[in-house]
Amino acid sequence: MNNRSNEQLKEKMNMKKTYGIDVDCANCANKMEDAANKTAGVMHAVVNFMTLKMTVEFEDGADPKTVMPEVLKSCRKVEDDCDITF
């Protein structure tokens, strides 16, 4: 593999990240998941209430540092006391 292929592979590997969340109930976690999935830059998001984790797969070219504050805003519209650690 050349350097360009390695860089492309690293970029694709970085497009899926897991974050800690703070949410009170499973129904609220489902609301957060729905809100995250409707946020621009998110390809797919899954919230696991049991582990208090959110896994986000980002669209190609999306910057997680830019997208995640928007995900948090979207989640707080449906569950105002939730939090995401990023």
PyMOL Python script that loads the backbone (N, CA, C, O; Angstrom):
from pymol import cmd

cmd.read_pdbstr("""\
ATOM      1  N   MET A   1       0.832  -1.183   0.000  1.00  0.00           N
ATOM      2  CA  MET A   1       0.000   0.000   0.000  1.00  0.00           C
ATOM      3  C   MET A   1       0.876   1.246   0.000  1.00  0.00           C
ATOM      4  O   MET A   1       1.883   1.315   0.705  1.00  0.00           O
ATOM      5  N   ASN A   2       0.483   2.211  -0.789  1.00  0.00           N
ATOM      6  CA  ASN A   2       1.232   3.460  -0.782  1.00  0.00           C
ATOM      7  C   ASN A   2       0.674   4.398   0.294  1.00  0.00           C
ATOM      8  O   ASN A   2      -0.335   4.094   0.930  1.00  0.00           O
ATOM      9  N   ASN A   3       1.336   5.528   0.486  1.00  0.00           N
ATOM     10  CA  ASN A   3       0.922   6.460   1.541  1.00  0.00           C
ATOM     11  C   ASN A   3      -0.488   6.981   1.340  1.00  0.00           C
ATOM     12  O   ASN A   3      -1.232   7.145   2.307  1.00  0.00           O
ATOM     13  N   ARG A   4      -0.868   7.244   0.085  1.00  0.00           N
ATOM     14  CA  ARG A   4      -2.210   7.751  -0.175  1.00  0.00           C
ATOM     15  C   ARG A   4      -3.265   6.721   0.218  1.00  0.00           C
ATOM     16  O   ARG A   4      -4.288   7.086   0.798  1.00  0.00           O
ATOM     17  N   SER A   5      -3.039   5.450  -0.083  1.00  0.00           N
ATOM     18  CA  SER A   5      -3.985   4.396   0.296  1.00  0.00           C
ATOM     19  C   SER A   5      -4.088   4.281   1.809  1.00  0.00           C
ATOM     20  O   SER A   5      -5.180   4.095   2.346  1.00  0.00           O
ATOM     21  N   ASN A   6      -2.960   4.390   2.498  1.00  0.00           N
ATOM     22  CA  ASN A   6      -2.975   4.336   3.962  1.00  0.00           C
ATOM     23  C   ASN A   6      -3.773   5.494   4.543  1.00  0.00           C
ATOM     24  O   ASN A   6      -4.536   5.303   5.490  1.00  0.00           O
ATOM     25  N   GLU A   7      -3.608   6.691   3.990  1.00  0.00           N
ATOM     26  CA  GLU A   7      -4.346   7.850   4.468  1.00  0.00           C
ATOM     27  C   GLU A   7      -5.848   7.679   4.252  1.00  0.00           C
ATOM     28  O   GLU A   7      -6.651   8.021   5.120  1.00  0.00           O
ATOM     29  N   GLN A   8      -6.220   7.148   3.088  1.00  0.00           N
ATOM     30  CA  GLN A   8      -7.639   6.929   2.801  1.00  0.00           C
ATOM     31  C   GLN A   8      -8.224   5.895   3.749  1.00  0.00           C
ATOM     32  O   GLN A   8      -9.351   6.051   4.219  1.00  0.00           O
ATOM     33  N   LEU A   9      -7.473   4.842   4.032  1.00  0.00           N
ATOM     34  CA  LEU A   9      -7.940   3.801   4.949  1.00  0.00           C
ATOM     35  C   LEU A   9      -8.117   4.368   6.352  1.00  0.00           C
ATOM     36  O   LEU A   9      -9.122   4.089   7.006  1.00  0.00           O
ATOM     37  N   LYS A  10      -7.157   5.161   6.822  1.00  0.00           N
ATOM     38  CA  LYS A  10      -7.270   5.777   8.147  1.00  0.00           C
ATOM     39  C   LYS A  10      -8.489   6.685   8.218  1.00  0.00           C
ATOM     40  O   LYS A  10      -9.202   6.694   9.222  1.00  0.00           O
ATOM     41  N   GLU A  11      -8.735   7.454   7.149  1.00  0.00           N
ATOM     42  CA  GLU A  11      -9.879   8.360   7.131  1.00  0.00           C
ATOM     43  C   GLU A  11     -11.173   7.572   7.240  1.00  0.00           C
ATOM     44  O   GLU A  11     -12.063   7.963   7.994  1.00  0.00           O
ATOM     45  N   LYS A  12     -11.301   6.475   6.508  1.00  0.00           N
ATOM     46  CA  LYS A  12     -12.522   5.670   6.571  1.00  0.00           C
ATOM     47  C   LYS A  12     -12.687   5.043   7.950  1.00  0.00           C
ATOM     48  O   LYS A  12     -13.805   4.948   8.457  1.00  0.00           O
ATOM     49  N   MET A  13     -11.578   4.611   8.566  1.00  0.00           N
ATOM     50  CA  MET A  13     -11.648   4.003   9.897  1.00  0.00           C
ATOM     51  C   MET A  13     -12.089   5.036  10.930  1.00  0.00           C
ATOM     52  O   MET A  13     -12.745   4.675  11.908  1.00  0.00           O
ATOM     53  N   ASN A  14     -11.752   6.290  10.743  1.00  0.00           N
ATOM     54  CA  ASN A  14     -12.100   7.334  11.696  1.00  0.00           C
ATOM     55  C   ASN A  14     -13.535   7.816  11.544  1.00  0.00           C
ATOM     56  O   ASN A  14     -13.983   8.659  12.320  1.00  0.00           O
ATOM     57  N   MET A  15     -14.257   7.306  10.572  1.00  0.00           N
ATOM     58  CA  MET A  15     -15.598   7.800  10.318  1.00  0.00           C
ATOM     59  C   MET A  15     -16.639   7.187  11.244  1.00  0.00           C
ATOM     60  O   MET A  15     -17.816   7.533  11.144  1.00  0.00           O
ATOM     61  N   LYS A  16     -16.249   6.296  12.131  1.00  0.00           N
ATOM     62  CA  LYS A  16     -17.174   5.689  13.088  1.00  0.00           C
ATOM     63  C   LYS A  16     -16.582   5.870  14.478  1.00  0.00           C
ATOM     64  O   LYS A  16     -15.472   5.415  14.753  1.00  0.00           O
ATOM     65  N   LYS A  17     -17.329   6.536  15.353  1.00  0.00           N
ATOM     66  CA  LYS A  17     -16.817   6.825  16.695  1.00  0.00           C
ATOM     67  C   LYS A  17     -17.877   6.516  17.740  1.00  0.00           C
ATOM     68  O   LYS A  17     -19.075   6.553  17.461  1.00  0.00           O
ATOM     69  N   THR A  18     -17.418   6.211  18.943  1.00  0.00           N
ATOM     70  CA  THR A  18     -18.308   5.907  20.057  1.00  0.00           C
ATOM     71  C   THR A  18     -18.127   6.960  21.148  1.00  0.00           C
ATOM     72  O   THR A  18     -17.009   7.346  21.489  1.00  0.00           O
ATOM     73  N   TYR A  19     -19.255   7.410  21.681  1.00  0.00           N
ATOM     74  CA  TYR A  19     -19.264   8.477  22.690  1.00  0.00           C
ATOM     75  C   TYR A  19     -20.058   8.029  23.907  1.00  0.00           C
ATOM     76  O   TYR A  19     -21.018   7.268  23.781  1.00  0.00           O
ATOM     77  N   GLY A  20     -19.664   8.492  25.072  1.00  0.00           N
ATOM     78  CA  GLY A  20     -20.435   8.258  26.284  1.00  0.00           C
ATOM     79  C   GLY A  20     -21.638   9.187  26.301  1.00  0.00           C
ATOM     80  O   GLY A  20     -21.558  10.327  25.844  1.00  0.00           O
ATOM     81  N   ILE A  21     -22.743   8.700  26.826  1.00  0.00           N
ATOM     82  CA  ILE A  21     -23.949   9.524  26.919  1.00  0.00           C
ATOM     83  C   ILE A  21     -24.476   9.501  28.347  1.00  0.00           C
ATOM     84  O   ILE A  21     -24.163   8.604  29.129  1.00  0.00           O
ATOM     85  N   ASP A  22     -25.274  10.496  28.665  1.00  0.00           N
ATOM     86  CA  ASP A  22     -25.964  10.555  29.953  1.00  0.00           C
ATOM     87  C   ASP A  22     -27.443  10.732  29.634  1.00  0.00           C
ATOM     88  O   ASP A  22     -27.872  11.784  29.160  1.00  0.00           O
ATOM     89  N   VAL A  23     -28.207   9.687  29.902  1.00  0.00           N
ATOM     90  CA  VAL A  23     -29.640   9.695  29.620  1.00  0.00           C
ATOM     91  C   VAL A  23     -30.335   8.845  30.686  1.00  0.00           C
ATOM     92  O   VAL A  23     -29.766   7.872  31.182  1.00  0.00           O
ATOM     93  N   ASP A  24     -31.567   9.220  31.031  1.00  0.00           N
ATOM     94  CA  ASP A  24     -32.242   8.613  32.171  1.00  0.00           C
ATOM     95  C   ASP A  24     -33.051   7.344  31.898  1.00  0.00           C
ATOM     96  O   ASP A  24     -33.231   6.522  32.797  1.00  0.00           O
ATOM     97  N   CYS A  25     -33.537   7.177  30.670  1.00  0.00           N
ATOM     98  CA  CYS A  25     -34.390   6.012  30.423  1.00  0.00           C
ATOM     99  C   CYS A  25     -34.226   5.523  28.982  1.00  0.00           C
ATOM    100  O   CYS A  25     -33.709   6.235  28.120  1.00  0.00           O
ATOM    101  N   ALA A  26     -34.674   4.303  28.748  1.00  0.00           N
ATOM    102  CA  ALA A  26     -34.539   3.696  27.421  1.00  0.00           C
ATOM    103  C   ALA A  26     -35.347   4.459  26.369  1.00  0.00           C
ATOM    104  O   ALA A  26     -34.900   4.593  25.230  1.00  0.00           O
ATOM    105  N   ASN A  27     -36.512   4.954  26.731  1.00  0.00           N
ATOM    106  CA  ASN A  27     -37.325   5.717  25.789  1.00  0.00           C
ATOM    107  C   ASN A  27     -36.600   6.998  25.365  1.00  0.00           C
ATOM    108  O   ASN A  27     -36.625   7.386  24.197  1.00  0.00           O
ATOM    109  N   CYS A  28     -35.958   7.640  26.332  1.00  0.00           N
ATOM    110  CA  CYS A  28     -35.188   8.856  26.030  1.00  0.00           C
ATOM    111  C   CYS A  28     -34.002   8.524  25.120  1.00  0.00           C
ATOM    112  O   CYS A  28     -33.666   9.296  24.222  1.00  0.00           O
ATOM    113  N   ALA A  29     -33.381   7.385  25.356  1.00  0.00           N
ATOM    114  CA  ALA A  29     -32.271   6.951  24.512  1.00  0.00           C
ATOM    115  C   ALA A  29     -32.741   6.738  23.073  1.00  0.00           C
ATOM    116  O   ALA A  29     -32.025   7.067  22.128  1.00  0.00           O
ATOM    117  N   ASN A  30     -33.944   6.187  22.911  1.00  0.00           N
ATOM    118  CA  ASN A  30     -34.506   6.009  21.561  1.00  0.00           C
ATOM    119  C   ASN A  30     -34.752   7.353  20.884  1.00  0.00           C
ATOM    120  O   ASN A  30     -34.513   7.509  19.686  1.00  0.00           O
ATOM    121  N   LYS A  31     -35.230   8.315  21.657  1.00  0.00           N
ATOM    122  CA  LYS A  31     -35.434   9.661  21.106  1.00  0.00           C
ATOM    123  C   LYS A  31     -34.115  10.278  20.665  1.00  0.00           C
ATOM    124  O   LYS A  31     -34.035  10.918  19.616  1.00  0.00           O
ATOM    125  N   MET A  32     -33.075  10.079  21.482  1.00  0.00           N
ATOM    126  CA  MET A  32     -31.746  10.585  21.121  1.00  0.00           C
ATOM    127  C   MET A  32     -31.249   9.946  19.836  1.00  0.00           C
ATOM    128  O   MET A  32     -30.703  10.626  18.966  1.00  0.00           O
ATOM    129  N   GLU A  33     -31.437   8.641  19.719  1.00  0.00           N
ATOM    130  CA  GLU A  33     -31.002   7.926  18.519  1.00  0.00           C
ATOM    131  C   GLU A  33     -31.709   8.468  17.280  1.00  0.00           C
ATOM    132  O   GLU A  33     -31.070   8.708  16.255  1.00  0.00           O
ATOM    133  N   ASP A  34     -33.013   8.659  17.369  1.00  0.00           N
ATOM    134  CA  ASP A  34     -33.772   9.202  16.237  1.00  0.00           C
ATOM    135  C   ASP A  34     -33.280  10.600  15.866  1.00  0.00           C
ATOM    136  O   ASP A  34     -33.114  10.911  14.687  1.00  0.00           O
ATOM    137  N   ALA A  35     -33.050  11.433  16.867  1.00  0.00           N
ATOM    138  CA  ALA A  35     -32.583  12.799  16.612  1.00  0.00           C
ATOM    139  C   ALA A  35     -31.201  12.797  15.982  1.00  0.00           C
ATOM    140  O   ALA A  35     -30.938  13.561  15.054  1.00  0.00           O
ATOM    141  N   ALA A  36     -30.323  11.946  16.478  1.00  0.00           N
ATOM    142  CA  ALA A  36     -28.962  11.872  15.934  1.00  0.00           C
ATOM    143  C   ALA A  36     -28.994  11.439  14.472  1.00  0.00           C
ATOM    144  O   ALA A  36     -28.254  11.971  13.645  1.00  0.00           O
ATOM    145  N   ASN A  37     -29.850  10.476  14.158  1.00  0.00           N
ATOM    146  CA  ASN A  37     -29.932   9.967  12.782  1.00  0.00           C
ATOM    147  C   ASN A  37     -30.481  11.002  11.803  1.00  0.00           C
ATOM    148  O   ASN A  37     -30.286  10.871  10.594  1.00  0.00           O
ATOM    149  N   LYS A  38     -31.158  12.018  12.305  1.00  0.00           N
ATOM    150  CA  LYS A  38     -31.706  13.074  11.441  1.00  0.00           C
ATOM    151  C   LYS A  38     -30.750  14.263  11.315  1.00  0.00           C
ATOM    152  O   LYS A  38     -31.067  15.237  10.634  1.00  0.00           O
ATOM    153  N   THR A  39     -29.593  14.193  11.959  1.00  0.00           N
ATOM    154  CA  THR A  39     -28.636  15.304  11.956  1.00  0.00           C
ATOM    155  C   THR A  39     -27.745  15.238  10.721  1.00  0.00           C
ATOM    156  O   THR A  39     -27.255  14.172  10.348  1.00  0.00           O
ATOM    157  N   ALA A  40     -27.544  16.390  10.097  1.00  0.00           N
ATOM    158  CA  ALA A  40     -26.677  16.458   8.916  1.00  0.00           C
ATOM    159  C   ALA A  40     -25.272  15.988   9.277  1.00  0.00           C
ATOM    160  O   ALA A  40     -24.732  16.365  10.317  1.00  0.00           O
ATOM    161  N   GLY A  41     -24.691  15.171   8.420  1.00  0.00           N
ATOM    162  CA  GLY A  41     -23.353  14.648   8.633  1.00  0.00           C
ATOM    163  C   GLY A  41     -23.325  13.271   9.267  1.00  0.00           C
ATOM    164  O   GLY A  41     -22.279  12.625   9.314  1.00  0.00           O
ATOM    165  N   VAL A  42     -24.486  12.814   9.762  1.00  0.00           N
ATOM    166  CA  VAL A  42     -24.582  11.492  10.387  1.00  0.00           C
ATOM    167  C   VAL A  42     -25.146  10.503   9.371  1.00  0.00           C
ATOM    168  O   VAL A  42     -26.239  10.696   8.838  1.00  0.00           O
ATOM    169  N   MET A  43     -24.387   9.447   9.112  1.00  0.00           N
ATOM    170  CA  MET A  43     -24.868   8.382   8.237  1.00  0.00           C
ATOM    171  C   MET A  43     -25.761   7.427   9.028  1.00  0.00           C
ATOM    172  O   MET A  43     -26.825   7.020   8.562  1.00  0.00           O
ATOM    173  N   HIS A  44     -25.299   7.075  10.249  1.00  0.00           N
ATOM    174  CA  HIS A  44     -26.052   6.129  11.073  1.00  0.00           C
ATOM    175  C   HIS A  44     -25.612   6.297  12.531  1.00  0.00           C
ATOM    176  O   HIS A  44     -24.420   6.402  12.819  1.00  0.00           O
ATOM    177  N   ALA A  45     -26.566   6.319  13.426  1.00  0.00           N
ATOM    178  CA  ALA A  45     -26.258   6.412  14.853  1.00  0.00           C
ATOM    179  C   ALA A  45     -27.045   5.354  15.613  1.00  0.00           C
ATOM    180  O   ALA A  45     -28.201   5.073  15.297  1.00  0.00           O
ATOM    181  N   VAL A  46     -26.405   4.776  16.613  1.00  0.00           N
ATOM    182  CA  VAL A  46     -27.042   3.773  17.462  1.00  0.00           C
ATOM    183  C   VAL A  46     -26.759   4.146  18.915  1.00  0.00           C
ATOM    184  O   VAL A  46     -25.616   4.417  19.285  1.00  0.00           O
ATOM    185  N   VAL A  47     -27.806   4.158  19.730  1.00  0.00           N
ATOM    186  CA  VAL A  47     -27.657   4.424  21.157  1.00  0.00           C
ATOM    187  C   VAL A  47     -27.930   3.134  21.909  1.00  0.00           C
ATOM    188  O   VAL A  47     -28.942   2.471  21.678  1.00  0.00           O
ATOM    189  N   ASN A  48     -27.023   2.780  22.811  1.00  0.00           N
ATOM    190  CA  ASN A  48     -27.200   1.615  23.664  1.00  0.00           C
ATOM    191  C   ASN A  48     -27.424   2.124  25.090  1.00  0.00           C
ATOM    192  O   ASN A  48     -26.497   2.600  25.746  1.00  0.00           O
ATOM    193  N   PHE A  49     -28.655   2.016  25.550  1.00  0.00           N
ATOM    194  CA  PHE A  49     -28.996   2.525  26.883  1.00  0.00           C
ATOM    195  C   PHE A  49     -28.280   1.742  27.980  1.00  0.00           C
ATOM    196  O   PHE A  49     -27.871   2.327  28.984  1.00  0.00           O
ATOM    197  N   MET A  50     -28.123   0.445  27.807  1.00  0.00           N
ATOM    198  CA  MET A  50     -27.496  -0.388  28.840  1.00  0.00           C
ATOM    199  C   MET A  50     -26.034   0.007  29.095  1.00  0.00           C
ATOM    200  O   MET A  50     -25.572  -0.014  30.236  1.00  0.00           O
ATOM    201  N   THR A  51     -25.313   0.365  28.028  1.00  0.00           N
ATOM    202  CA  THR A  51     -23.904   0.734  28.185  1.00  0.00           C
ATOM    203  C   THR A  51     -23.695   2.243  28.235  1.00  0.00           C
ATOM    204  O   THR A  51     -22.583   2.716  28.470  1.00  0.00           O
ATOM    205  N   LEU A  52     -24.780   3.002  28.011  1.00  0.00           N
ATOM    206  CA  LEU A  52     -24.727   4.467  27.950  1.00  0.00           C
ATOM    207  C   LEU A  52     -23.688   4.938  26.933  1.00  0.00           C
ATOM    208  O   LEU A  52     -22.827   5.769  27.222  1.00  0.00           O
ATOM    209  N   LYS A  53     -23.807   4.370  25.722  1.00  0.00           N
ATOM    210  CA  LYS A  53     -22.902   4.717  24.624  1.00  0.00           C
ATOM    211  C   LYS A  53     -23.701   5.018  23.357  1.00  0.00           C
ATOM    212  O   LYS A  53     -24.753   4.430  23.105  1.00  0.00           O
ATOM    213  N   MET A  54     -23.167   5.948  22.573  1.00  0.00           N
ATOM    214  CA  MET A  54     -23.717   6.262  21.261  1.00  0.00           C
ATOM    215  C   MET A  54     -22.611   6.028  20.236  1.00  0.00           C
ATOM    216  O   MET A  54     -21.521   6.588  20.355  1.00  0.00           O
ATOM    217  N   THR A  55     -22.890   5.204  19.235  1.00  0.00           N
ATOM    218  CA  THR A  55     -21.948   4.980  18.147  1.00  0.00           C
ATOM    219  C   THR A  55     -22.475   5.723  16.939  1.00  0.00           C
ATOM    220  O   THR A  55     -23.622   5.541  16.531  1.00  0.00           O
ATOM    221  N   VAL A  56     -21.620   6.568  16.369  1.00  0.00           N
ATOM    222  CA  VAL A  56     -22.006   7.406  15.240  1.00  0.00           C
ATOM    223  C   VAL A  56     -21.104   7.087  14.061  1.00  0.00           C
ATOM    224  O   VAL A  56     -19.878   7.117  14.172  1.00  0.00           O
ATOM    225  N   GLU A  57     -21.724   6.784  12.936  1.00  0.00           N
ATOM    226  CA  GLU A  57     -20.999   6.628  11.679  1.00  0.00           C
ATOM    227  C   GLU A  57     -21.270   7.894  10.870  1.00  0.00           C
ATOM    228  O   GLU A  57     -22.418   8.238  10.591  1.00  0.00           O
ATOM    229  N   PHE A  58     -20.203   8.568  10.505  1.00  0.00           N
ATOM    230  CA  PHE A  58     -20.316   9.857   9.837  1.00  0.00           C
ATOM    231  C   PHE A  58     -20.327   9.702   8.325  1.00  0.00           C
ATOM    232  O   PHE A  58     -19.733   8.774   7.775  1.00  0.00           O
ATOM    233  N   GLU A  59     -21.021  10.636   7.655  1.00  0.00           N
ATOM    234  CA  GLU A  59     -21.017  10.660   6.196  1.00  0.00           C
ATOM    235  C   GLU A  59     -19.612  11.003   5.713  1.00  0.00           C
ATOM    236  O   GLU A  59     -18.848  11.657   6.422  1.00  0.00           O
ATOM    237  N   ASP A  60     -19.274  10.557   4.502  1.00  0.00           N
ATOM    238  CA  ASP A  60     -17.972  10.865   3.921  1.00  0.00           C
ATOM    239  C   ASP A  60     -17.762  12.367   3.886  1.00  0.00           C
ATOM    240  O   ASP A  60     -18.629  13.120   3.445  1.00  0.00           O
ATOM    241  N   GLY A  61     -16.607  12.788   4.354  1.00  0.00           N
ATOM    242  CA  GLY A  61     -16.259  14.205   4.347  1.00  0.00           C
ATOM    243  C   GLY A  61     -16.749  14.979   5.558  1.00  0.00           C
ATOM    244  O   GLY A  61     -16.382  16.141   5.732  1.00  0.00           O
ATOM    245  N   ALA A  62     -17.573  14.358   6.401  1.00  0.00           N
ATOM    246  CA  ALA A  62     -18.086  15.048   7.595  1.00  0.00           C
ATOM    247  C   ALA A  62     -17.011  15.065   8.677  1.00  0.00           C
ATOM    248  O   ALA A  62     -16.300  14.079   8.872  1.00  0.00           O
ATOM    249  N   ASP A  63     -16.901  16.178   9.371  1.00  0.00           N
ATOM    250  CA  ASP A  63     -15.934  16.327  10.451  1.00  0.00           C
ATOM    251  C   ASP A  63     -16.642  16.069  11.779  1.00  0.00           C
ATOM    252  O   ASP A  63     -17.519  16.840  12.168  1.00  0.00           O
ATOM    253  N   PRO A  64     -16.276  14.999  12.478  1.00  0.00           N
ATOM    254  CA  PRO A  64     -16.933  14.691  13.755  1.00  0.00           C
ATOM    255  C   PRO A  64     -16.918  15.854  14.751  1.00  0.00           C
ATOM    256  O   PRO A  64     -17.862  16.023  15.523  1.00  0.00           O
ATOM    257  N   LYS A  65     -15.859  16.646  14.734  1.00  0.00           N
ATOM    258  CA  LYS A  65     -15.762  17.775  15.663  1.00  0.00           C
ATOM    259  C   LYS A  65     -16.805  18.849  15.359  1.00  0.00           C
ATOM    260  O   LYS A  65     -17.188  19.612  16.247  1.00  0.00           O
ATOM    261  N   THR A  66     -17.262  18.909  14.119  1.00  0.00           N
ATOM    262  CA  THR A  66     -18.300  19.855  13.725  1.00  0.00           C
ATOM    263  C   THR A  66     -19.690  19.243  13.882  1.00  0.00           C
ATOM    264  O   THR A  66     -20.635  19.922  14.284  1.00  0.00           O
ATOM    265  N   VAL A  67     -19.804  17.962  13.563  1.00  0.00           N
ATOM    266  CA  VAL A  67     -21.108  17.288  13.568  1.00  0.00           C
ATOM    267  C   VAL A  67     -21.613  17.022  14.989  1.00  0.00           C
ATOM    268  O   VAL A  67     -22.803  17.190  15.256  1.00  0.00           O
ATOM    269  N   MET A  68     -20.740  16.614  15.894  1.00  0.00           N
ATOM    270  CA  MET A  68     -21.204  16.200  17.221  1.00  0.00           C
ATOM    271  C   MET A  68     -21.874  17.307  18.030  1.00  0.00           C
ATOM    272  O   MET A  68     -22.844  17.018  18.730  1.00  0.00           O
ATOM    273  N   PRO A  69     -21.415  18.555  17.976  1.00  0.00           N
ATOM    274  CA  PRO A  69     -22.193  19.597  18.669  1.00  0.00           C
ATOM    275  C   PRO A  69     -23.610  19.740  18.105  1.00  0.00           C
ATOM    276  O   PRO A  69     -24.545  20.060  18.838  1.00  0.00           O
ATOM    277  N   GLU A  70     -23.761  19.502  16.804  1.00  0.00           N
ATOM    278  CA  GLU A  70     -25.093  19.542  16.186  1.00  0.00           C
ATOM    279  C   GLU A  70     -25.931  18.349  16.627  1.00  0.00           C
ATOM    280  O   GLU A  70     -27.138  18.477  16.833  1.00  0.00           O
ATOM    281  N   VAL A  71     -25.292  17.189  16.771  1.00  0.00           N
ATOM    282  CA  VAL A  71     -25.997  16.010  17.279  1.00  0.00           C
ATOM    283  C   VAL A  71     -26.508  16.302  18.692  1.00  0.00           C
ATOM    284  O   VAL A  71     -27.655  15.994  19.013  1.00  0.00           O
ATOM    285  N   LEU A  72     -25.670  16.885  19.521  1.00  0.00           N
ATOM    286  CA  LEU A  72     -26.088  17.210  20.887  1.00  0.00           C
ATOM    287  C   LEU A  72     -27.255  18.191  20.892  1.00  0.00           C
ATOM    288  O   LEU A  72     -28.202  18.022  21.660  1.00  0.00           O
ATOM    289  N   LYS A  73     -27.197  19.215  20.043  1.00  0.00           N
ATOM    290  CA  LYS A  73     -28.320  20.166  19.937  1.00  0.00           C
ATOM    291  C   LYS A  73     -29.604  19.447  19.552  1.00  0.00           C
ATOM    292  O   LYS A  73     -30.658  19.680  20.144  1.00  0.00           O
ATOM    293  N   SER A  74     -29.508  18.566  18.552  1.00  0.00           N
ATOM    294  CA  SER A  74     -30.687  17.817  18.098  1.00  0.00           C
ATOM    295  C   SER A  74     -31.240  16.941  19.209  1.00  0.00           C
ATOM    296  O   SER A  74     -32.453  16.868  19.406  1.00  0.00           O
ATOM    297  N   CYS A  75     -30.351  16.280  19.932  1.00  0.00           N
ATOM    298  CA  CYS A  75     -30.784  15.408  21.025  1.00  0.00           C
ATOM    299  C   CYS A  75     -31.439  16.199  22.151  1.00  0.00           C
ATOM    300  O   CYS A  75     -32.417  15.745  22.744  1.00  0.00           O
ATOM    301  N   ARG A  76     -30.908  17.368  22.443  1.00  0.00           N
ATOM    302  CA  ARG A  76     -31.480  18.186  23.523  1.00  0.00           C
ATOM    303  C   ARG A  76     -32.833  18.779  23.158  1.00  0.00           C
ATOM    304  O   ARG A  76     -33.582  19.190  24.044  1.00  0.00           O
ATOM    305  N   LYS A  77     -33.157  18.830  21.873  1.00  0.00           N
ATOM    306  CA  LYS A  77     -34.490  19.286  21.473  1.00  0.00           C
ATOM    307  C   LYS A  77     -35.548  18.263  21.867  1.00  0.00           C
ATOM    308  O   LYS A  77     -36.687  18.631  22.154  1.00  0.00           O
ATOM    309  N   VAL A  78     -35.185  16.983  21.883  1.00  0.00           N
ATOM    310  CA  VAL A  78     -36.145  15.939  22.236  1.00  0.00           C
ATOM    311  C   VAL A  78     -35.991  15.463  23.673  1.00  0.00           C
ATOM    312  O   VAL A  78     -36.929  14.914  24.252  1.00  0.00           O
ATOM    313  N   GLU A  79     -34.805  15.671  24.253  1.00  0.00           N
ATOM    314  CA  GLU A  79     -34.543  15.256  25.638  1.00  0.00           C
ATOM    315  C   GLU A  79     -33.570  16.263  26.241  1.00  0.00           C
ATOM    316  O   GLU A  79     -32.353  16.107  26.145  1.00  0.00           O
ATOM    317  N   ASP A  80     -34.133  17.303  26.868  1.00  0.00           N
ATOM    318  CA  ASP A  80     -33.322  18.457  27.256  1.00  0.00           C
ATOM    319  C   ASP A  80     -32.247  18.217  28.307  1.00  0.00           C
ATOM    320  O   ASP A  80     -31.318  19.016  28.424  1.00  0.00           O
ATOM    321  N   ASP A  81     -32.350  17.131  29.078  1.00  0.00           N
ATOM    322  CA  ASP A  81     -31.330  16.895  30.099  1.00  0.00           C
ATOM    323  C   ASP A  81     -30.317  15.821  29.711  1.00  0.00           C
ATOM    324  O   ASP A  81     -29.571  15.343  30.565  1.00  0.00           O
ATOM    325  N   CYS A  82     -30.280  15.440  28.450  1.00  0.00           N
ATOM    326  CA  CYS A  82     -29.307  14.447  28.002  1.00  0.00           C
ATOM    327  C   CYS A  82     -27.944  15.105  27.798  1.00  0.00           C
ATOM    328  O   CYS A  82     -27.844  16.329  27.706  1.00  0.00           O
ATOM    329  N   ASP A  83     -26.900  14.283  27.729  1.00  0.00           N
ATOM    330  CA  ASP A  83     -25.567  14.804  27.455  1.00  0.00           C
ATOM    331  C   ASP A  83     -24.778  13.762  26.668  1.00  0.00           C
ATOM    332  O   ASP A  83     -25.030  12.560  26.761  1.00  0.00           O
ATOM    333  N   ILE A  84     -23.816  14.257  25.890  1.00  0.00           N
ATOM    334  CA  ILE A  84     -22.924  13.396  25.124  1.00  0.00           C
ATOM    335  C   ILE A  84     -21.501  13.852  25.431  1.00  0.00           C
ATOM    336  O   ILE A  84     -21.208  15.045  25.358  1.00  0.00           O
ATOM    337  N   THR A  85     -20.635  12.942  25.766  1.00  0.00           N
ATOM    338  CA  THR A  85     -19.247  13.268  26.042  1.00  0.00           C
ATOM    339  C   THR A  85     -18.424  13.105  24.779  1.00  0.00           C
ATOM    340  O   THR A  85     -18.268  11.999  24.259  1.00  0.00           O
ATOM    341  N   PHE A  86     -17.899  14.226  24.290  1.00  0.00           N
ATOM    342  CA  PHE A  86     -17.032  14.172  23.091  1.00  0.00           C
ATOM    343  C   PHE A  86     -15.911  15.157  23.212  1.00  0.00           C
ATOM    344  O   PHE A  86     -15.080  15.261  22.310  1.00  0.00           O
TER     345      PHE A  86
END
""", "prot")
cmd.dss("prot")
cmd.show_as("cartoon", "prot")
cmd.util.cbc("prot")
cmd.orient("prot")
